[in-house]
Amino acid sequence: MRIILAALALAALPQTTLACGGGFGDFVAGLKAEARAAGHPADRVDAFFAGVRQDGAVLKADRSQGVFRKDFIEFSRAVISKNRMVNGQRNGQKYASTFQRIQRDYGIATGVLLAFWALETDYGAVQGDFTTLNALVTLSHDCRRPHLFRPQIFAALELYARGDFDPARTKGAWAGEVGMVQMLPEDILRNGVDGDGDGHVSLKTSPPDALMSGAKMLSGLGWRRNEPWLQEITVPEGLDWSKTGLNHTLSTAEWERMGVRGRSGGLAKGLKGSVLLPMGRKGPAFMAYPNFHVYFEWNKSFVYVTTAAYFATRLEGAPVYDPGQPEPGLSAGQMKALQQKLEARGHDVGGIDGILGEKTREAVQKEQMRLGLPADAWPTPALLGKL
């Protein structure tokens, strides 16, 4: 599920790495030539690519990520089950020494890694059955996002040279992520940690390796040691809604002066945060602290990120959120119609995909302000009608 941004900027990549399309066999031949030019022995390159094939199921999965069309309440209730809560607590105790090392070395709370472990693979039980090399080569051959996936092929080749990747047997998610917390090959090369001390980084079979590697990656992405990430809050009815959203940040002291309160416990002192209303002013409300933004480096979906961050707070002892009574939202078809109208007015919504992402939210808020509506960034049929 997670698709991390490529480490190299598109403009900085050699022209050869941008090639895509054409005959699949010719494309693979080009990959092999590039690998040999990079210094890999011919026999290693031939063995690595020997059984590679195009996988149509990968392309189908890439085109149908409908899970993120669910709203926050629907998605969070579906994935944060009682079973996942219980297993999270058990795994927290079972691997307590690993989580203590994570806290010591990276300042990341246990619930954060447990939530990723649960949502990505159900604590390792469902890691994906796509052959990883086939997935990466298929997505690189496809011309939608080759700049993201092609470097992962050569990272996998480097892991193969180290004995940590089997091109025929390594399986994972459709987008090429591997292991219990679903990391791409480049991320494994950069952040892989031998947590159990056996001399290998085995993210598929070793929870200590997977958890320590995930923690190192989060730290490298900017996680601030021993700071919160998300907190449920209560907001006054008369709040200036135009100041809410991830694009607006104030100190917690300023939010408190405006009547914002922590639902259980006070707001974090000395930090800045954003009032997050995933389903508008009448739905759940959270304070998003700086660490919350690191989640978007792991996954770009607003709904997934908010759910993962909230789940982490639950695993740390927070109560179930108050759902409130949010106004009805839009269907996928209505959302696309809204995005088309917003684009026609000059807003960048990140594409007409029927998904309420952060760019669409920001555009909605601007139009709500223009029309004199409560600017809580939650699109309703009434707003669509006014546009």
C-alpha positions in Angstrom: 0.0 0.0 0.0 2.8 2.4 0.7 4.5 4.0 -2.2 7.4 6.1 -1.0 8.8 8.9 -3.2 11.8 8.1 -5.2 15.0 9.3 -3.6 16.3 11.0 -6.7 14.6 13.9 -8.3 13.3 13.3 -11.8 15.4 16.0 -13.3 18.6 14.5 -11.8 18.1 11.0 -13.3 20.1 10.0 -16.4 18.0 9.9 -19.5 18.3 6.1 -19.8 16.5 5.6 -16.5 13.4 7.3 -18.0 12.9 4.8 -20.8 9.6 3.0 -20.7 7.2 1.2 -23.0 8.0 -0.6 -26.3 8.5 -4.3 -26.5 8.8 -5.9 -23.0 11.8 -8.1 -24.1 13.6 -5.1 -25.5 12.9 -3.2 -22.3 14.4 -6.0 -20.2 17.4 -6.1 -22.5 17.9 -2.4 -21.8 17.8 -3.0 -18.1 20.4 -5.7 -18.4 22.7 -3.5 -20.4 22.3 -0.7 -17.8 23.1 -3.2 -15.0 26.2 -4.4 -16.7 27.3 -0.8 -17.4 26.9 -0.1 -13.7 29.5 -2.8 -13.0 27.4 -5.9 -12.2 28.9 -9.1 -13.7 27.1 -10.5 -16.8 26.4 -13.8 -15.1 24.8 -12.1 -12.1 22.7 -9.9 -14.4 21.5 -12.8 -16.5 20.6 -14.9 -13.4 18.7 -11.9 -11.8 16.6 -11.3 -14.9 16.3 -14.9 -16.1 12.6 -15.5 -15.2 11.2 -11.9 -15.3 7.9 -11.4 -16.9 5.2 -8.8 -17.3 2.4 -9.1 -14.7 -1.0 -7.8 -15.9 -2.4 -8.2 -12.3 0.1 -5.6 -11.1 -1.2 -3.1 -13.7 -4.8 -3.9 -12.7 -4.0 -3.3 -9.1 -2.3 0.0 -9.9 -5.4 1.2 -11.7 -7.9 0.3 -9.1 -6.9 1.7 -5.7 -10.5 2.2 -4.7 -9.9 1.6 -0.9 -8.8 5.3 -0.6 -12.2 6.5 -1.9 -13.6 5.6 1.5 -14.0 8.4 4.0 -12.0 8.4 7.3 -14.7 7.0 9.5 -15.6 4.2 7.1 -11.9 3.3 6.5 -10.7 3.5 10.1 -13.6 1.5 11.4 -13.0 -1.2 8.7 -9.3 -1.6 9.4 -8.9 -0.9 13.2 -10.5 -4.1 14.4 -10.7 -5.5 17.9 -8.4 -8.4 16.7 -5.8 -5.9 15.5 -5.9 -4.0 18.8 -5.5 -7.3 20.8 -2.7 -8.5 18.5 -1.0 -5.1 18.7 -0.9 -5.3 22.4 0.5 -8.9 22.3 3.2 -8.0 19.8 4.1 -5.0 21.8 4.8 -7.2 24.8 6.4 -10.0 22.7 8.9 -7.7 21.1 9.3 -5.3 24.0 13.1 -5.4 23.8 13.0 -4.3 20.1 10.6 -1.5 20.9 12.8 -0.4 23.7 15.7 -0.2 21.3 13.6 1.8 18.9 12.6 4.2 21.6 16.2 4.6 22.7 17.7 4.9 19.2 15.0 6.8 17.4 12.6 8.3 19.9 9.6 6.7 18.2 6.7 5.4 20.3 5.8 1.7 20.1 2.3 2.4 18.8 3.6 4.1 15.7 5.5 1.0 14.4 2.7 -1.4 15.6 0.1 0.5 13.6 2.2 0.3 10.4 2.9 -3.4 11.0 -0.9 -4.0 11.4 -2.1 -1.9 8.5 0.6 -3.0 6.0 0.6 -6.8 6.6 -1.6 -7.7 9.6 1.5 -8.2 11.7 3.3 -10.1 9.0 0.4 -12.5 8.1 -0.4 -10.9 4.7 2.7 -9.7 2.9 1.5 -10.0 -0.7 1.9 -12.7 -3.2 3.2 -10.7 -6.2 6.7 -11.6 -7.4 8.5 -8.4 -6.5 10.9 -8.3 -9.5 8.0 -8.9 -11.9 6.1 -6.1 -10.2 8.9 -3.6 -10.4 9.8 -4.3 -14.0 6.2 -4.2 -15.0 5.6 -0.8 -13.4 8.9 0.5 -14.8 7.9 -0.6 -18.3 4.5 1.1 -17.9 4.9 4.8 -18.6 2.8 6.1 -15.7 5.5 6.4 -13.1 8.7 4.8 -14.4 10.9 7.3 -12.6 9.7 5.9 -9.3 10.0 2.2 -10.0 13.0 1.8 -12.3 15.6 2.7 -9.6 14.0 0.0 -7.4 15.0 -2.7 -9.9 18.7 -1.9 -9.5 18.3 -1.6 -5.7 16.9 -5.1 -5.8 19.8 -6.2 -7.9 22.2 -4.9 -5.2 20.2 -6.7 -2.5 20.5 -9.9 -4.7 24.3 -9.4 -4.8 24.3 -9.3 -1.0 22.2 -12.5 -0.7 19.1 -10.6 0.6 16.8 -10.9 -2.4 15.7 -13.9 -4.5 14.4 -12.7 -7.9 12.3 -15.9 -8.3 10.9 -16.2 -4.8 10.8 -12.8 -3.1 7.2 -11.8 -3.0 5.4 -8.8 -1.7 2.8 -6.1 -2.6 1.8 -5.2 -6.1 3.9 -2.0 -6.0 7.1 -3.8 -5.1 7.2 -3.3 -1.4 8.6 -6.2 0.6 8.3 -7.5 4.2 6.3 -6.9 7.3 6.3 -3.1 7.1 6.4 -3.1 3.3 9.6 -1.3 2.2 10.8 -0.8 -1.3 14.3 -2.1 -2.2 15.9 1.4 -2.1 14.5 1.9 1.3 15.9 -1.5 2.4 19.3 -0.7 1.1 19.3 2.7 2.9 17.6 1.8 6.1 17.8 -2.0 6.5 18.8 -3.0 10.0 19.9 -6.4 11.2 17.7 -6.3 14.3 18.1 -9.9 15.3 21.9 -10.1 14.7 21.9 -13.0 12.2 24.0 -11.1 9.6 21.1 -10.5 7.2 18.3 -8.0 6.8 15.2 -10.2 6.5 12.1 -8.0 6.5 9.8 -10.9 5.5 10.7 -13.3 8.4 12.3 -11.2 11.2 10.1 -8.8 13.2 13.1 -7.2 14.8 14.7 -6.5 11.4 11.4 -5.2 10.0 10.6 -3.0 13.0 14.1 -1.5 13.4 14.3 -0.9 9.7 11.0 0.9 9.6 12.0 3.0 12.6 15.3 4.0 10.9 13.4 5.0 7.8 10.9 7.1 9.7 13.8 8.8 11.5 15.5 9.5 8.2 12.3 11.0 6.9 12.3 13.6 9.7 10.6 12.1 12.7 11.2 14.3 15.7 12.3 12.3 18.7 9.8 11.8 21.6 7.2 14.2 20.2 3.5 13.4 19.6 2.1 13.0 16.1 -1.7 13.2 16.5 -4.2 14.0 19.3 -8.0 14.0 19.4 -9.4 17.4 20.3 -12.6 19.2 20.8 -13.3 22.4 18.9 -15.8 25.3 19.7 -18.7 25.8 17.3 -17.5 29.4 16.6 -14.0 28.4 15.6 -12.6 30.3 12.5 -12.7 27.2 10.2 -10.6 28.9 7.6 -7.6 28.4 9.9 -8.1 24.7 10.0 -6.4 22.1 7.7 -2.8 20.9 7.3 -2.0 24.1 5.3 -2.5 26.2 8.5 -0.3 25.9 11.5 -0.5 27.8 14.9 1.1 27.2 18.3 -0.9 25.1 20.7 -1.1 28.1 22.9 -2.8 30.0 20.1 -5.2 27.2 19.5 -6.1 27.0 23.2 -6.9 30.7 23.2 -9.3 30.0 20.4 -11.1 27.3 22.5 -9.4 24.2 21.2 -8.9 21.5 23.8 -7.4 18.0 24.0 -10.2 15.5 24.5 -8.1 13.6 27.0 -5.1 15.5 28.3 -3.9 18.9 27.4 -2.3 19.9 24.1 1.4 19.5 23.8 3.2 22.5 25.2 5.7 24.4 23.0 4.7 22.8 19.7 2.9 24.0 16.7 0.0 22.1 15.1 -2.8 22.0 12.7 -6.5 21.4 13.4 -7.4 18.4 11.3 -11.1 17.8 10.4 -11.1 14.7 8.2 -14.9 14.9 7.7 -15.5 18.6 8.4 -16.4 20.6 11.4 -19.2 18.3 12.5 -17.0 15.1 12.5 -13.9 13.9 14.3 -11.3 16.5 15.2 -7.5 16.1 15.7 -4.5 18.2 16.4 -1.8 17.2 13.9 1.7 17.8 15.2 4.9 18.1 13.1 5.5 14.3 13.2 2.1 13.8 11.5 3.6 15.2 8.2 6.2 12.4 8.2 3.4 9.9 7.6 2.9 11.4 4.1 6.5 10.3 3.2 5.4 6.8 3.9 2.0 6.9 2.1 0.4 9.7 0.1 -3.2 8.9 1.0 -4.8 11.3 3.4 -7.3 8.7 4.7 -4.6 6.1 5.2 -2.2 8.5 6.9 -4.9 9.8 9.2 -6.0 6.3 10.1 -2.5 5.0 10.7 -1.7 8.0 12.9 -4.9 7.6 14.9 -4.4 3.9 15.2 -1.0 4.5 16.7 -2.6 6.7 19.4 -5.1 4.0 20.2 -2.3 1.5 20.6 -0.7 4.0 23.0 -3.9 4.1 25.1 -6.0 6.9 23.5 -9.8 6.4 23.6 -12.0 5.7 20.5 -12.6 9.0 18.7 -15.9 10.8 18.9 -17.4 10.5 15.3 -19.8 13.4 15.8 -22.4 13.9 13.1 -20.6 14.8 9.9 -22.6 16.2 7.0 -23.0 13.7 4.1 -20.1 13.7 1.7 -19.9 13.1 -2.0 -19.9 9.9 -4.1 -16.9 9.1 -6.3 -18.8 10.4 -9.3 -19.7 13.6 -7.5 -16.1 14.0 -6.3 -14.9 13.9 -9.8 -17.4 16.4 -10.9 -16.3 18.7 -8.0 -12.7 18.3 -9.0 -13.5 19.2 -12.6 -15.3 22.3 -11.4 -12.4 23.2 -9.1 -9.9 22.8 -11.9 -12.0 24.9 -14.1 -11.6 27.7 -11.5 -7.8 27.3 -11.6 -7.3 25.1 -8.6 -4.7 22.3 -8.6 -6.5 19.3 -7.2 -3.8 16.8 -8.1 -5.8 15.1 -10.8 -9.4 14.1 -11.4 -9.5 10.8 -9.5 -12.6 11.0 -7.3 -10.4 10.9 -4.1 -10.5 13.6 -1.5 -6.8 14.3 -1.1 -5.1 17.2 0.5 -4.9 19.3 -2.6 -8.7 18.9 -3.2 -9.3 19.8 0.4 -7.3 23.0 0.1 -9.2 24.0 -3.1 -12.5 23.2 -1.4 -11.6 25.4 1.6 -10.8 28.3 -0.7 -14.1 28.0 -2.6 -16.0 27.8 0.7 -14.3 31.0 1.8 -15.2 32.7 -1.5 -18.8 31.6 -1.2 -19.2 32.6 2.5 -19.6 28.9 3.6 -18.0 27.4 6.8 -14.5 26.8 5.4 -13.8 23.4 6.9 -12.5 21.8 3.7 -15.3 19.1 3.7 -17.1 19.0 0.3 -20.9 18.5 0.5 -23.6 18.2 -2.2 -24.5 21.8 -1.3 -21.1 23.1 -2.2 -21.1 21.1 -5.4 -24.5 22.7 -6.3 -23.2 26.2 -5.6 -20.2 25.6 -7.9 
